[in-house]
Amino acid sequence: MLTLKNLALLLLLSFTSLFAQEKKYQGLLWEISGNGLKKNSYLYGSMHVSDKVSYHLSDAFFAHLLSADIIANESEPSTWMDIMGMVGNGGNYYAGGSRKFYSGFYLEPSTKNDLYPLFRTNNYTLNNLLFRTNENQKEYQEETYLDMFIYRTGRKYNKKTVGLEDTKTSLLNIMNIDYRAMKPREENIATLQKILKNTGYQEALLNYYRDKDLDMLDSLTTLASSESYLKTLLYDRNVVMVHSIDSIIKTGSLFAAVGAAHLPGKRGIIEMLRTKGYKVNPVVDRYTDAGKTKKESIEEYFIKPTFKSYTTADGIVTLPVFNGSVIESGENMQSPDLANGGYINIKRLLLKDFLKKDNKPFNHQSLDSLFYENIPGKIIQKNFSQTGGVGLYDIKSITKTGNAQRYRYYITPLEIIMVSMAGEKNYVRQFENEVFNGIKVKTDPTGWSTINPAKGGFKVEMPAYHAIHGENATAKTLEDAEYYGYDSADRSNYFVIERTLTDTENLENTGFELQRMHYEFYNQLGIDSTQTKLTANPAAFTSVSKIGSKSIKLKSVINGPKYYLLGSVGATEANTGRFFNSFALAPYKEDVAYETYKDTTALYSISMPTSQNAKLEFERNMPEMGDYGDDEEDKNVFKEKYSTRQFTLPSGGTVDVYYHKYHRHHAVVVDSLWADFKKFITEEDATNGIGIEGDDVATVGMSDQYKYSEYAANLESLWDRLIDAKTSKLAIVNEKK
């Protein structure tokens, strides 16, 4: 029988033997030779950070890096951008309560606070891709993380760069690791605590990495994680990377950088290569000023980038960008130069100054006043010019760390467009003219044109000079779009706002919704409506009000889950009529590729549009609801499990699939289950009972029917009372078991 005393002795012996055994993996740089190789190759154990602890690099590191024919990282950085935008939230659909839905139609003129993001050229995506630095820690960090430094060196010196594993496959495997496996096994906790003593886990990892002690790194990693976690994070990937290394080193000299934890241990890359017949030995060398000098020369050398032409989805801006993938987020765009560490940025801010009560257009001097405080470093040149109704600020600056930057701010009748270029040291001064001399911003054309969204749904006529936000054929997810037009002939503005409601549990009467879109819009601007009209074919509602001395006219239209709000400000009756009357519903474009989605948990399959649902592949397969907090050994067999999955249609509408698994001891009668489900759908639903009858409903004076409040909160309370005052039941018009 194992007593506590014997168990303690066993743990002590295990811990003692852990340190007593011979050190087998000392060093971060390893040479691969033998087995018929014509040239030796090299492995380096990196940390995926920019902290200086990862840059203790020997002279041999630089010698072998620069002499290699092929440079490899775990994955090829140029492939990372292809899946950016797939991970994380996307779209701007409203799945929550419909009472919050109407705020999606709020429009307000841009304020001073809205201008500040135009000065922030770096963002999380770019930083994670190019630098991985922290502004508060820059004095203790290098310009980029070590893996990227190695990759840039390969690109700068015209070497072949490759990835040892497929980016997408590796990312999906890591994302789907069960979070419950990210903890040590019970029997390892005591040993782990003895190793750590009073040191935190991350600090211990850094200390062992700094000492180049892969043996202790391996012990610490193995003790701190479960077998299933290590298998996914390290062991399975090691098999893939060793297969790649084995193939590549037969074609030339390879310098491969992988996370240090991948190298040691029985299932590490070093032992797996030895099993294949290669000699793998540590490289011991000096750390002198020669290595530091070589590092500096690599960082200061830039290769000439290649460019391609890029045009925004609405055709407003065309400019040269780096030849490769671009990263698009809404109307903002980033184009990184992976080889040199530079980037080009586009940011756009809609002014919406036509909604200002004083009717004054945006004053460019309010932007000018912010440059001194918000352009990083020192402004060395600033020029202003105006051509064709577009104002332009052209600014050159240099940061405290000596990095040159360039900015241009275009002020159009509709928006501010910022184009910037940044990089290390004098990178921008070397290549800025090739970018900024090629920028073209669309000026104010005359006449009108017809808008036909790429996904279909409607068409409308508006001034030919218009900006479109949210419609991008290359976007990873479908988004609702907004359209803003400007007619310089009479300085009138037009807009169309599209919103998609995916909430199927809180249905309201169409007539009520059409009107509330107007009430909410006017209320957030602090104005009232004067003339209103409700029609049935199509379901639409119109109203009139004033913003300062200018008239504003609204029209709302609903088609299934799609809600549209049209507006004109300062337009003539004729042009407003042309705009409103031209709006027509159109079929959605269904000629898209479909594929079959299989849910192995809920045991169903469904045919879904491929591109519109590409992000589903990157949704983490979280434990089923009902499993949270349960360890494998104490699962409650009486817990029920349930989940949901939402699929996007080409129109932007959605289909929800709900999964509910009863526990094994629960008996289910299908007919009763179906009856309960129907009851759930048809139970009382809150509406205000407003309906539409006939093609033309008599004009109603809203200001007489409901007293407006100056504050949004009061109006919200009024509407809540109206909603709660009446109820109506829903009816199922079609069902299929």
Residue, then its C-alpha position, 0 to 999 in steps of 0.5 A: m500500500l502506497t502511504l503518504k510518506n512513501l509518496a512524498l519520498l517517491l516525488l522527492l526521488s523523481f525531482t532529484s533525478l530530474f536534476a541529476q540526469e545528464k544535460k542533453y539539450q544545452g544551446l539554442l543553435w544546432e547544426i544538422s549534418g551527415n546522412g548524405l548532406k552536401k551542406n550543413s543546415y541549422l536549427y535555432g530555438s526562438m521565442h516569438v517575442s521582441d524582448k531583448v531576452s530573445y536577442h542574445l545572438s552569437d557570431a555563429f548565428f549571423a554567419h550561418l543565417l547569412s550563408a544559408d540558401i533557405i530560411a524557414n520559420e514555423s509558417e511562412p509570414s506571407t500566408w498569415m495575411d490570407i487568414m487575417g480577418m477570418v479570426g474574430n468577430g465580423g459583420n455588423y448584424y443585429a442578433g440581440g433584442s430589437r430595441k437596440f437594433y434601431s440605434g443602428f440607424y443613428l447618424e451624427p456629425s463627426t466630432k473632434n474626438d472622432l478625428y483622433p483615430l486618424f493619427r493612429t497609424n499602427n494597430y493591433t493587427l499590424n503590430n502583431l504581424l510586423f513588430r509585437t512590441n509594446e509602447n511602454q516596453k520599447e526601451y527593453q525590446e528590439e524593433t521586431y520579434l526574432d522570427m520576423f528578424i530572421y524572415r526579413t534577413g532572408r528576404k533582404y538577402n534574396k534567399k528562399t523563404v518557406g514555412l515548415e507547416d501549413t499556417k491554416t492547419s496549424l492555427l485550426n489545431i491550436m484554436n481547437i485545443d480543449y481549454r481544460a487540457m491546458k493545466p498540469r496533471e495532478e501527479n505533476i503539480a508537486t514536482l512543478q512547484k519544487i522547480l518553480k519555487n517562488t518563481g512564476y511560470q513565465e519568469a522561469l521559462l525566460n530564465y531557462y531560455r536565457d541560460k539556453d537550457l533546453d533540458m529544463l525548458d522541456s521539463l517545465t513544459t512537460l510538467a505544466s501541461s497535459e499529454s493531449y495539450l502537448k500532443t496538439l501544441l508540440y508533438d504533432r506539429n514536430v512530426v510535420m516540421v521534421h518531415s519538411i526539414d528532411s525534404i528541404i535540407k536535401t536541396g540546400s543549406l537551411f536555417a530554420a527557426v522554431g519555438a525553443a520548446h519544439l527542439p528537446g525531448k524524446r518527441g522533439i525535433i532534435e531526436m526525430l532528426r537523429t532517428k532519421g540518421y542525421k547528426v544534430n549537435p549544438v553550436v558553441d560560439r562567442y558573442t562579440d561586437a562583430g555579431k552586433t555590428k552584423k545585426e545593425s547592418i541587416e536592420e539598416y539595409f532595405i531592399k527596393p519593394t515592388f508595388k501594385s495598384y489598389t483601389t477602394a471598393d467604391g473607387i474613391v481612392t487609388l494608390p500603389v501598395f506593396n505587392g502582396s496581400v492587403i489587410e482590410s478592416g471595414e474601410n481601413m486598409q493596411s499594406p505591410d512590407l514584410a521584407n523591410g518592416g514598413y507599411i502603408n495605411i488608409k483610414r477613412l472618416l465620414l464627416k456627416d456634417f450635413l447633420k449639423k444644426d448650424n449647417k456649416p461644413f467641416n472646417h479643415q483648420s480644426l484638423d490642422s490644430l491637432f497635428y502638432e499634438n498627434i503626429p508622432g515625433k517632430i513635424i519637419q514639413k507641412n503643406f496645405s493645398q486645395t484642388g477641385g473641392v478637395g483640401l490636402y495636408d501633406i506632412k513629413s515627420i520623424t519620430k524620437t527613435g529616428n524613424a521617418q514617416r509621411y502623412r496625407y489628409y484629404i478633406t472631401p465634401l463627404e469624408i477625411i481620407m488619411v494615407s500614411m507610410a511608416g517604417e524603420k529609420n530612413y525607409v520611408r524617405q527612400f521609397e515614399n515618392e513611389v507611393f505618394n506620387g501615385i495617389k489619386v482621389k476621386t473629385d466631385p463628378t456631376g450627374w447621377s448614377t445608379i447603385n447596384p450592390a454586388k450582393g443585390g437586394f436593391k437598386v437606387e439612383m443618387p449623385a455620381y459622387h458618392a462614398i460606400h462603406g461596408e461593401n467590399a467584394t474581397a471582405k472575409t465576411l458580409e457586412d451591411a453597407e452605407y451609401y453617402g452621396y453629395d451633389s455640388a450643384d445645390r450642396s445637397n446630401y443623400f444617404v442609404i443605411e442598410r441593416t440586417l436583423t437576425d433576431t427571430e425571437n422578438l418579432e414586431n409589426t412591420g408598420f411599427e418598425l418602419q415608424r420607429m426607425h424615423y422616431e429614433f433617428y430624429n430623437q438622437l438629433g434632437i429634432d421632430s418630424t412634421q409630415t408622415k406617410l405610411t404605404a404598403n407596397p412596398a412596406a415604406f414610411t416617409s417623413v419630413s423635418k428640419i436641420g437648421s435651415k435645411s429640410i431633411k426627408l426620410k424614407s424607411v423600407i423593410n424587406g424580410p431581415k433587411y431594413y433600409l433608411l433613406g434620407s436627403v438633406g437640403a435637396t429639392e423636392a424633385n431630387t428627393g422624389r427622384f432618389f426615393n422613387s428610384f429605390a427598388l427591391a431587387p433579387y439577391k445574387e445567388d450565383v455563389a459556390y456552396e459546400t456541405y457543412k457537417d457538424t459531427t457533434a450535433l450529427y447534421s449536415i447543411s449546404m451553405p454558401t462557401s465564401q459567406n461562411a468561411k469564418l465558421e472554420f475559425e470558430r473555436n470548437m468550444p466544449e458543449m454547453g453543459d460540459y463547462g467546469d466538468d473534468e473528464e472524470d466527474k462528468n454529470v451524466f444527467k446534464e443536457k447539452y446544447s449549442t447553436r450555429q449560425f449560417t450566413l446567406p448570400s443576402g446577408g440573412t442568416v439561418d440558425v441551427y439549434y442543437h439540444k441533446y437530452h441526457r441518456h435517461h430522458a425520454v422524448v416524445v417527438d410529437s410533444l417536442w414539436a408541439d412545445f416548439k410551435k408554442f414557443i414560436t407562437e407565444e405572445d409577442a410584444t408589438n404596438g399593433i400598428g398595421i398596414e392596410g391598402d396601398d395608401v394610408a392617410t397622413v398622420g402628424m407624429s408630433d400630435q400623436y406622440k409628445y417628443s422628449e429632448y432626451a433619448a432616454n425619455l423617448e425610449s421609455l415612451w416606446d417601451r410603454l407602447i410596446d408593452a401596452k399591446t400584444s399580438k400572437l404570431a402564426i406559423v404559415n408553413e411547417k415541415k417535420 
